[in-house]
Amino acid sequence: MTETRRTPTPADIRHLAQISEVAASGKLFNDIGIILWVGGLEKVKRFEGTPMIHRTDLWIHTRRTAYLADVLRQLEQPLTEETLNQQDIFWMGMHHDDGELMRGDIPSPEKRKMSAEEKKALKDEETGAVRFLADFFQHADRDRYVRLFNEASEKQTLSAQIVDLADKLDGLGETIHEIRCGNENFFEPLENYRIIFGEFEGRAFWRKLKLHPWFNLDMVPSRKEVEMIPKISVDDLKNKETAWENMLKGPMPSFYRTWLELTLKVFDIRTEKYLLPGWYMELWRNWGVPANSSTLRGIVTPGLVLPGDFSF
């Protein structure tokens, strides 16, 4: 269940170069819509009701989900005769939670407890919200946006199931990360994910992919296994030169290491703000506040060209 730090292979490097290509190949918003959309996602917090050290938001979650989905797509494509559209899967990942912009985040365990009638009402509410957002955010291709959202929501196609799996993988990564950083409140979410991934056993593509070295998730780690991961504290990261080396140091579940490495790649500008939302201000007191080099281009998606230089 655990491994020591692995050296990136040529395949790893090739993959990291490929996963951002789709971001430059198209977009669903116009430029003003992107600003409104990202701002809305940042306001919706994850795991509401559970104390959290590193409270993530939907912007962090959806971006990481999109890239995890593309990892899964690249691994699954050689194993299926179905053509998996990279751009559609990426954008389903980016937009799968847009319905929550109107009503907030509903944790997976709560959704699981809903009756069929409640789930239908929620689906109808989300569909109505997305149709409204398509106009409000001035989508460049309104029909495509609604179609992709509905496909992701219904989870009937292989592409949508890949996005659904990526969504849950990110939640599992966030959960293990919280526990490693000292938050024992996340042992309950960990058990919930053990149930969720047990249900994924019904999906043939996951039964194959879960054994890939990047995941090694034959079973979700138990509480005991997660407790064995070397704990990390803000004090371990105060030296900027060794912070990420310390974050990746020691034995840990293969999937969690992949989740960390992907986060470091995707959020390559002010990484600490997205990986360590609860500690980044303290880290900046030691590291120094970053220069105003972050732009909207660097925050939205790698390679997405926008006019102007929007400093944050």
C-alpha positions in Angstrom: 0.0 0.0 0.0 3.0 2.3 0.5 6.0 3.2 -1.6 9.1 5.3 -1.2 9.6 8.3 -3.5 9.7 7.2 -7.1 11.8 8.8 -9.9 9.7 10.2 -12.8 10.0 8.0 -15.8 10.1 9.2 -19.5 6.4 8.3 -19.6 5.7 10.5 -16.6 7.5 13.4 -18.2 5.7 12.8 -21.5 2.4 12.7 -19.7 2.9 15.9 -17.8 3.6 17.6 -21.1 0.5 16.2 -22.7 -2.1 16.9 -19.9 -2.1 20.6 -20.4 -2.4 20.6 -24.2 -6.2 20.3 -24.0 -6.4 23.5 -22.0 -5.1 25.5 -25.0 -7.4 23.8 -27.5 -10.6 25.5 -26.6 -12.8 27.0 -23.9 -16.5 27.2 -23.1 -16.5 30.8 -21.7 -15.8 34.1 -23.1 -13.2 36.1 -21.2 -15.6 38.0 -18.8 -17.4 34.7 -18.1 -14.2 33.0 -17.0 -13.5 35.7 -14.4 -17.1 35.4 -13.0 -17.0 31.6 -13.1 -13.6 31.3 -11.3 -14.8 33.8 -8.7 -17.9 31.9 -8.0 -16.1 28.5 -7.6 -13.7 30.1 -5.1 -16.6 31.1 -2.9 -18.0 27.6 -2.5 -16.0 25.7 0.1 -15.5 21.9 0.3 -16.5 19.6 3.2 -18.7 22.2 4.9 -19.6 21.1 8.4 -16.4 19.2 9.0 -13.5 21.1 10.6 -10.7 21.4 8.1 -7.1 22.6 8.2 -6.8 23.2 4.5 -10.3 24.3 3.4 -10.4 23.8 -0.3 -12.9 25.4 -2.7 -14.6 24.3 -5.9 -12.0 26.0 -8.0 -9.2 24.0 -6.5 -11.3 20.8 -6.7 -12.6 21.1 -10.2 -9.2 22.0 -11.7 -7.5 19.0 -10.0 -10.5 16.7 -11.0 -10.1 17.7 -14.7 -6.4 16.8 -14.7 -7.0 13.5 -12.8 -9.7 12.7 -15.3 -7.2 13.2 -18.1 -4.7 10.9 -16.4 -7.4 8.2 -16.2 -8.4 8.9 -19.9 -4.8 8.4 -21.1 -4.5 5.2 -19.1 -7.9 3.8 -20.2 -7.7 4.7 -23.9 -5.4 1.8 -24.9 -7.7 -0.6 -23.1 -11.0 0.3 -24.8 -12.2 0.4 -28.4 -14.2 3.6 -27.6 -12.7 6.9 -28.5 -12.4 9.1 -25.4 -12.5 12.7 -26.3 -9.8 14.5 -24.3 -11.4 17.9 -24.5 -14.8 16.8 -23.5 -13.5 14.8 -20.5 -11.3 17.7 -19.4 -14.2 20.2 -19.6 -16.6 17.8 -17.9 -14.1 17.7 -15.0 -13.8 21.5 -14.9 -17.6 22.0 -14.9 -19.0 19.0 -13.2 -19.8 21.0 -10.0 -21.1 24.1 -11.6 -24.6 23.3 -10.3 -23.2 23.9 -6.8 -22.5 27.5 -7.6 -26.2 28.2 -6.9 -26.8 26.0 -3.8 -23.4 25.2 -2.3 -21.4 21.9 -1.9 -23.3 18.8 -0.9 -20.9 16.1 0.4 -21.1 12.7 -1.2 -22.3 10.9 2.0 -25.3 13.3 2.1 -26.1 12.6 -1.6 -25.9 8.9 -0.9 -28.6 9.2 1.8 -31.1 10.9 -0.5 -34.2 9.2 -1.7 -34.9 8.7 -5.5 -37.3 11.6 -5.3 -34.8 13.9 -3.6 -32.1 12.9 -6.1 -34.4 13.8 -9.0 -35.3 17.1 -7.4 -31.6 17.9 -7.0 -30.9 16.9 -10.6 -33.7 19.2 -11.8 -32.4 22.0 -9.7 -28.9 21.6 -11.0 -30.0 21.5 -14.6 -32.0 24.7 -14.2 -29.0 26.3 -12.5 -26.7 25.3 -15.3 -29.0 26.7 -18.0 -29.1 30.0 -16.1 -25.3 30.0 -15.6 -24.8 29.3 -19.3 -26.4 32.7 -20.0 -25.0 34.5 -17.0 -21.4 33.5 -17.7 -21.9 34.2 -21.5 -20.8 30.8 -22.7 -19.1 30.6 -26.0 -21.0 27.4 -26.8 -24.1 27.2 -24.6 -25.5 24.0 -25.9 -22.2 22.2 -25.6 -21.8 23.4 -22.0 -25.3 22.1 -21.0 -24.7 18.8 -22.8 -21.4 18.1 -21.1 -22.8 19.0 -17.7 -25.8 16.7 -18.2 -23.5 13.9 -19.4 -21.3 14.3 -16.3 -24.3 14.4 -14.0 -25.9 11.3 -15.4 -22.7 9.2 -15.3 -23.9 6.8 -18.0 -21.0 7.1 -20.5 -17.5 5.9 -20.0 -16.2 9.4 -20.2 -18.6 10.6 -17.5 -17.7 7.7 -15.3 -14.0 8.6 -15.7 -14.8 12.1 -14.5 -16.9 10.7 -11.6 -14.0 8.6 -10.5 -11.6 11.5 -10.8 -14.0 13.6 -8.6 -13.9 10.9 -5.9 -10.1 10.4 -6.2 -9.6 14.1 -5.5 -11.9 13.9 -2.5 -9.9 10.9 -1.3 -6.6 12.8 -1.8 -8.0 15.8 0.2 -9.0 13.4 3.0 -5.6 11.7 3.3 -3.9 15.1 3.1 -6.0 16.4 6.0 -5.2 13.4 8.2 -1.5 13.6 7.3 -1.6 17.3 8.4 -3.0 16.3 11.7 -6.8 16.5 11.3 -8.4 13.5 12.9 -11.9 14.7 11.9 -11.3 13.2 8.5 -11.2 9.6 9.6 -15.0 9.5 9.1 -14.7 10.8 5.5 -12.0 8.2 4.9 -14.5 5.5 5.8 -17.1 7.0 3.5 -14.6 6.8 0.6 -13.9 3.2 1.4 -17.6 2.5 0.8 -17.7 4.7 -2.3 -14.7 2.9 -3.9 -16.1 -0.4 -2.9 -19.0 0.5 -5.2 -16.7 1.4 -8.0 -15.7 -2.3 -8.2 -18.8 -2.6 -10.5 -17.0 -0.6 -13.1 -14.7 -2.7 -15.2 -12.4 0.0 -16.3 -11.6 0.9 -12.6 -10.9 -2.8 -11.8 -8.0 -2.5 -14.3 -6.8 1.0 -13.6 -6.7 0.7 -9.8 -3.7 -1.5 -10.0 -1.6 0.9 -12.1 1.5 2.0 -10.2 0.2 5.6 -10.1 -2.8 4.5 -8.0 -2.2 1.0 -6.4 -5.7 1.3 -4.9 -6.8 -2.3 -4.7 -8.4 -1.0 -1.5 -8.7 2.5 -0.1 -6.1 2.8 2.7 -7.4 1.9 6.2 -7.2 4.2 9.1 -4.2 2.4 10.4 -2.4 2.6 7.0 -3.1 6.4 6.8 -1.9 6.9 10.3 1.5 5.4 9.3 2.2 8.1 6.7 4.8 10.5 8.2 2.9 13.5 9.6 3.7 16.9 8.1 3.5 20.2 10.0 3.9 23.8 9.0 7.3 23.8 10.7 8.5 21.1 8.3 7.9 23.4 5.4 9.3 26.7 6.6 12.5 26.3 4.5 11.2 27.2 1.0 14.1 25.4 -0.7 13.2 22.0 0.8 9.4 22.4 1.4 8.1 20.2 -1.4 10.9 17.7 -1.0 9.8 17.3 2.7 6.2 17.0 1.5 7.1 14.1 -0.7 9.5 12.4 1.7 8.9 9.0 3.3 6.6 6.1 2.5 3.0 6.9 1.6 0.2 5.3 -0.5 1.0 5.4 -4.2 -2.2 7.3 -5.0 -1.6 10.0 -2.4 1.9 10.5 -3.8 0.4 10.8 -7.4 -2.2 13.3 -6.0 0.6 15.4 -4.5 2.8 15.4 -7.6 -0.2 16.3 -9.8 -1.1 19.2 -7.5 2.5 20.5 -7.6 2.4 20.4 -11.4 -1.1 21.8 -12.0 -0.8 24.6 -9.4 2.7 25.6 -10.3 2.1 29.3 -9.4 1.9 29.9 -5.6 1.5 26.1 -5.1 1.2 26.6 -1.3 -2.0 28.6 -1.6 -3.7 25.6 -3.3 -2.1 22.7 -1.6 -1.9 24.2 1.9 -4.7 26.8 2.2 -4.6 26.8 6.0 -0.8 27.4 6.2 0.2 29.5 3.2 0.0 32.8 5.1 2.3 31.5 7.8 4.6 30.1 5.1 4.7 33.5 3.4 5.9 35.0 6.6 8.9 32.8 6.4 9.4 32.6 2.7 8.4 36.2 1.9 5.3 37.2 0.0 5.5 36.2 -3.6 6.0 38.8 -6.2 2.9 39.9 -8.2 3.7 37.4 -11.0 0.4 35.4 -10.9 -1.9 36.1 -13.8 -5.3 35.0 -14.8 -3.7 32.9 -17.5 -1.7 31.0 -14.8 -4.8 30.6 -12.6 -7.4 29.4 -15.1 -5.8 26.6 -17.1 -2.3 26.1 -18.4 -1.9 27.4 -21.9 -5.2 29.3 -21.9 -4.4 32.6 -23.6 -6.4 35.6 -22.3 -5.9 39.2 -23.1 -4.2 41.5 -20.6 -2.3 40.7 -17.4 -4.7 40.3 -14.5 -2.5 40.4 -11.3 -3.8 38.9 -8.1 
